[in-house]
Amino acid sequence: MTADSSPAEQQPFLRVIRGDATPEEVAAVVAVLAALRAPAAAPARVRPEWNAPHRVVRRTLPHGPGGWRSSGLPR
């Protein structure tokens, strides 16, 4: 709605031209028209972390005393 137009001047979105439609019938038509609109874009797919490429690459093992022990500890 623009600033210079009033609500009475706007055309309705849906209008029954012939017949005597009940509110339920109008609601059914609106539901069908709403279902026909373009589907929403699919959400971005989340890549699972368990098969991420950076997990395949092995890090260098620590050297020196206690290296074997620290190789099993998280970084």
Backbone as a printed PyTorch tensor [residue, N CA C, xyz], in Angstrom:
tensor([[[  0.8520,  -1.1730,   0.0000],
         [  0.0000,   0.0000,   0.0000],
         [  0.8970,   1.2360,   0.0000]],

        [[  0.6500,   2.1490,  -0.8970],
         [  1.4380,   3.3770,  -0.9650],
         [  0.8130,   4.4390,  -0.0840]],

        [[  1.5310,   5.5290,   0.0840],
         [  1.0680,   6.6050,   0.9590],
         [ -0.1590,   7.3320,   0.3890]],

        [[ -0.2750,   7.3930,  -0.9590],
         [ -1.3810,   8.1440,  -1.5530],
         [ -2.6120,   7.2790,  -1.8360]],

        [[ -2.5770,   5.9790,  -1.5900],
         [ -3.7580,   5.1460,  -1.8200],
         [ -4.3320,   4.6790,  -0.4930]],

        [[ -5.6190,   4.5040,  -0.4690],
         [ -6.2840,   4.0400,   0.7430],
         [ -6.6490,   2.5680,   0.5730]],

        [[ -6.9740,   1.8850,   1.6580],
         [ -7.3190,   0.4700,   1.5510],
         [ -8.5520,   0.2180,   0.6850]],

        [[ -9.4670,   1.1740,   0.5990],
         [-10.6770,   0.9930,  -0.2000],
         [-10.3680,   1.0270,  -1.6910]],

        [[ -9.2870,   1.6590,  -2.1150],
         [ -8.9550,   1.7680,  -3.5300],
         [ -8.2410,   0.5350,  -4.0710]],

        [[ -7.6870,  -0.3180,  -3.2240],
         [ -6.9520,  -1.4830,  -3.6900],
         [ -7.9060,  -2.5840,  -4.1400]],

        [[ -7.4810,  -3.3110,  -5.1640],
         [ -8.2640,  -4.4260,  -5.6690],
         [ -8.0340,  -5.6520,  -4.7810]],

        [[ -9.0490,  -6.4770,  -4.5610],
         [ -8.8580,  -7.6830,  -3.7550],
         [ -8.0030,  -8.7070,  -4.5040]],

        [[ -7.3240,  -9.5540,  -3.7640],
         [ -6.4660, -10.5650,  -4.3680],
         [ -7.2950, -11.6400,  -5.0530]],

        [[ -8.4230, -12.0190,  -4.4520],
         [ -9.2810, -13.0690,  -4.9790],
         [-10.7180, -12.5780,  -4.9260]],

        [[-11.4430, -12.8220,  -6.0160],
         [-12.8210, -12.3370,  -6.0850],
         [-13.7140, -13.4290,  -6.6500]],

        [[-14.8550, -13.7070,  -6.0380],
         [-15.8260, -14.6810,  -6.5440],
         [-16.7520, -13.9380,  -7.4950]],

        [[-16.7290, -14.3440,  -8.7900],
         [-17.5150, -13.6330,  -9.8030],
         [-18.9080, -14.2410,  -9.9310]],

        [[-18.9910, -15.5460,  -9.9890],
         [-20.2950, -16.2050, -10.1140],
         [-20.4540, -17.2120,  -8.9920]],

        [[-21.6820, -17.5190,  -8.6770],
         [-21.9760, -18.5290,  -7.6740],
         [-21.9840, -17.9570,  -6.2730]],

        [[-22.2010, -18.8310,  -5.3540],
         [-22.2680, -18.4430,  -3.9560],
         [-21.2840, -19.3140,  -3.1870]],

        [[-20.0520, -18.8930,  -3.1330],
         [-19.0050, -19.6870,  -2.4770],
         [-19.0600, -19.4990,  -0.9650]],

        [[-18.9220, -20.6080,  -0.2800],
         [-18.8730, -20.5570,   1.1790],
         [-17.4470, -20.2110,   1.6010]],

        [[-17.2590, -19.7720,   2.8230],
         [-15.9000, -19.4830,   3.2960],
         [-14.9730, -20.7090,   3.2210]],

        [[-15.5270, -21.9200,   3.4090],
         [-14.7220, -23.1370,   3.3220],
         [-14.2350, -23.3630,   1.8900]],

        [[-15.0880, -23.1060,   0.9020],
         [-14.7060, -23.2820,  -0.4980],
         [-13.6440, -22.2590,  -0.9000]],

        [[-13.7880, -21.0450,  -0.4460],
         [-12.7860, -20.0220,  -0.7380],
         [-11.4600, -20.3940,  -0.0840]],

        [[-11.5040, -20.9180,   1.1320],
         [-10.2850, -21.3410,   1.8130],
         [ -9.6240, -22.4970,   1.0770]],

        [[-10.4050, -23.4070,   0.5120],
         [ -9.8450, -24.5230,  -0.2490],
         [ -9.1540, -24.0260,  -1.5110]],

        [[ -9.7480, -23.0560,  -2.1900],
         [ -9.1330, -22.4990,  -3.4030],
         [ -7.8350, -21.7750,  -3.0530]],

        [[ -7.8350, -21.0230,  -1.9830],
         [ -6.6320, -20.3130,  -1.5560],
         [ -5.5320, -21.3130,  -1.1850]],

        [[ -5.9000, -22.4220,  -0.5300],
         [ -4.9060, -23.4370,  -0.1670],
         [ -4.2960, -24.0840,  -1.4030]],

        [[ -5.1010, -24.3580,  -2.4130],
         [ -4.5840, -24.9530,  -3.6500],
         [ -3.6690, -23.9690,  -4.3640]],

        [[ -4.0430, -22.7110,  -4.4380],
         [ -3.1960, -21.7190,  -5.1020],
         [ -1.8920, -21.5070,  -4.3420]],

        [[ -1.9320, -21.5680,  -3.0360],
         [ -0.7130, -21.4220,  -2.2550],
         [  0.2080, -22.6220,  -2.4450]],

        [[ -0.3630, -23.8160,  -2.6320],
         [  0.4520, -25.0160,  -2.8380],
         [  1.1000, -25.0260,  -4.2120]],

        [[  0.5490, -24.3130,  -5.1690],
         [  1.0850, -24.3030,  -6.5240],
         [  2.2660, -23.3610,  -6.7090]],

        [[  2.5330, -22.5240,  -5.7510],
         [  3.6370, -21.5850,  -5.9080],
         [  4.9620, -22.3430,  -5.8970]],

        [[  6.0080, -21.6830,  -6.3030],
         [  7.3180, -22.3190,  -6.4100],
         [  7.7980, -22.7880,  -5.0400]],

        [[  8.4140, -23.9730,  -4.9880],
         [  8.9040, -24.4570,  -3.6870],
         [ 10.0840, -23.6210,  -3.2090]],

        [[ 10.2470, -23.6020,  -1.9110],
         [ 11.3580, -22.8440,  -1.3260],
         [ 12.6750, -23.5300,  -1.6590]],

        [[ 13.7370, -22.7650,  -1.6780],
         [ 15.0510, -23.3240,  -1.9690],
         [ 15.4520, -24.2870,  -0.8620]],

        [[ 16.1090, -25.3620,  -1.2650],
         [ 16.5430, -26.3710,  -0.2940],
         [ 17.6360, -25.7800,   0.5900]],

        [[ 17.6120, -26.1000,   1.8660],
         [ 18.6640, -25.5790,   2.7480],
         [ 20.0140, -26.1810,   2.3710]],

        [[ 21.0670, -25.4690,   2.6940],
         [ 22.4100, -25.9410,   2.3880],
         [ 22.6790, -27.2360,   3.1410]],

        [[ 23.2620, -28.1900,   2.4280],
         [ 23.5310, -29.4890,   3.0300],
         [ 24.7280, -29.3860,   3.9630]],

        [[ 24.5690, -29.9170,   5.1520],
         [ 25.6370, -29.8940,   6.1390],
         [ 26.5130, -31.1180,   5.9060]],

        [[ 27.8010, -30.8820,   5.7330],
         [ 28.7210, -31.9910,   5.5070],
         [ 29.0680, -32.6240,   6.8420]],

        [[ 28.9120, -33.9530,   6.9380],
         [ 29.2470, -34.5960,   8.2060],
         [ 30.7360, -34.4960,   8.4890]],

        [[ 31.0540, -34.3690,   9.7470],
         [ 32.4500, -34.1670,  10.1540],
         [ 33.2430, -35.4690,  10.1550]],

        [[ 32.5960, -36.6060,  10.2920],
         [ 33.3340, -37.8560,  10.4330],
         [ 34.0920, -38.2360,   9.1680]],

        [[ 33.6650, -37.7790,   7.9910],
         [ 34.3980, -38.1070,   6.7700],
         [ 34.9960, -36.8650,   6.1100]],

        [[ 35.2990, -35.8610,   6.8940],
         [ 35.9020, -34.6410,   6.3580],
         [ 37.3310, -34.9460,   5.8870]],

        [[ 37.7750, -34.3070,   4.7980],
         [ 39.1030, -34.5930,   4.2580],
         [ 40.2340, -34.2990,   5.2360]],

        [[ 40.1070, -33.3240,   6.0920],
         [ 41.2000, -32.9910,   7.0030],
         [ 41.4010, -34.0700,   8.0620]],

        [[ 40.4280, -34.9420,   8.2610],
         [ 40.5930, -36.0210,   9.2350],
         [ 41.3650, -37.1950,   8.6610]],

        [[ 41.4440, -37.2670,   7.3300],
         [ 42.1670, -38.3520,   6.6930],
         [ 43.6760, -38.1110,   6.7780]],

        [[ 44.0900, -36.8710,   6.7180],
         [ 45.5040, -36.5260,   6.7490],
         [ 46.0260, -36.7140,   8.1690]],

        [[ 47.1200, -37.4070,   8.2530],
         [ 47.6870, -37.7020,   9.5680],
         [ 48.6890, -36.6270,   9.9550]],

        [[ 48.6870, -36.2130,  11.2100],
         [ 49.6350, -35.2070,  11.6730],
         [ 50.9640, -35.8750,  12.0110]],

        [[ 51.9830, -35.0980,  12.0940],
         [ 53.2860, -35.6490,  12.4420],
         [ 53.3060, -36.0400,  13.9090]],

        [[ 53.9890, -37.1300,  14.1790],
         [ 54.0630, -37.6110,  15.5510],
         [ 55.1150, -36.8300,  16.3280]],

        [[ 54.8800, -36.6120,  17.6190],
         [ 55.8570, -35.8770,  18.4150],
         [ 57.1410, -36.6910,  18.6060]],

        [[ 58.2760, -35.9930,  18.6690],
         [ 59.5830, -36.6400,  18.8370],
         [ 60.0790, -36.4280,  20.2560]],

        [[ 61.0230, -37.2280,  20.6360],
         [ 61.6890, -37.0380,  21.9220],
         [ 61.0890, -37.8710,  23.0240]],

        [[ 61.5570, -37.6370,  24.2330],
         [ 61.0740, -38.4130,  25.3670],
         [ 59.5760, -38.1680,  25.5980]],

        [[ 58.8470, -39.2300,  25.8290],
         [ 57.4000, -39.1300,  26.0670],
         [ 56.5980, -38.9130,  24.7970]],

        [[ 57.2280, -39.0290,  23.6430],
         [ 56.5360, -38.8170,  22.3750],
         [ 55.4390, -39.8320,  22.1320]],

        [[ 55.6920, -41.0750,  22.5130],
         [ 54.6830, -42.1090,  22.3130],
         [ 53.4500, -41.8380,  23.1490]],

        [[ 53.6510, -41.2620,  24.3390],
         [ 52.5210, -40.9750,  25.2120],
         [ 51.7050, -39.7920,  24.6700]],

        [[ 52.3970, -38.7550,  24.2230],
         [ 51.6750, -37.5710,  23.7370],
         [ 51.0650, -37.7980,  22.3600]],

        [[ 51.4380, -38.8790,  21.6550],
         [ 50.8430, -39.1320,  20.3510],
         [ 49.3710, -39.5460,  20.4810]],

        [[ 49.0020, -40.0860,  21.6200],
         [ 47.6250, -40.4900,  21.8190],
         [ 46.7490, -39.4290,  22.4440]],

        [[ 47.3470, -38.3460,  22.8860],
         [ 46.5810, -37.2750,  23.5310],
         [ 46.0810, -36.2840,  22.4800]],

        [[ 44.9320, -35.6790,  22.7190],
         [ 44.4520, -34.6760,  21.7600],
         [ 45.3430, -33.4530,  21.7370]],

        [[ 45.3580, -32.7810,  20.6070],
         [ 46.1940, -31.5830,  20.4530],
         [ 45.6120, -30.4080,  21.1390]]])
